[in-house]
Amino acid sequence: MDVEGGGMFRLLPATESERIMNKPLLRVEEAAEALAVSRWTIYRWVEQGRLEGTKIGRGSLRVFSRSIEKLVEQNRTDDVSSGLFVQSGELSPAGSAIH
C-alpha cells in the first residue's frame, strides 16, 4: 500500500485510482477495490463508523472518498512511500526489523 502526498491512496494503477478517488461518492465495490478489501468489510466499516457513507435511492450505500483517505491516514504507521521504515532516525528496508 502506498499513500502519496495530498492524501491520494494508490493501490491500483494511477489512472484507475485517480478515476475512483476523484469522485466524492464511491460505490461499495469501488471503495472495496481502492482499499483491497471485500465489499462486506466496507459495509462493516461503515456500520462501525470507520468509514462515512450515505444511502441513496432505495438504500444503495455510497462511501465518501474523503473518509477512505482519512482512514488510510489514521492507520498509517510509517513512511511507506519509499519502501523504507523510519525508526529513531534509522532506515531499514520495508519488512525488516531494526535491532
BELZI-V742848 format. One record per run of one state. SS is the DSSP state (h for helix, s for strand, l for the rest). FROM is the first residue (numbers start at 0). TO is the last residue. If there is no record, write none. Layout:
ss=[SS & SS]
from=[FROM & FROM]
to=[TO & TO]
//
This chain:
ss=[l & s & l & h & l & s & l & h & l & s & h & l & h & l & s & l & s & h & l & s & l & s & l]
from=[0 & 1 & 3 & 4 & 7 & 8 & 10 & 13 & 21 & 24 & 27 & 35 & 38 & 48 & 52 & 56 & 59 & 64 & 74 & 83 & 87 & 89 & 93]
to=[0 & 2 & 3 & 6 & 7 & 9 & 12 & 20 & 23 & 26 & 34 & 37 & 47 & 51 & 55 & 58 & 63 & 73 & 82 & 86 & 88 & 92 & 98]
//
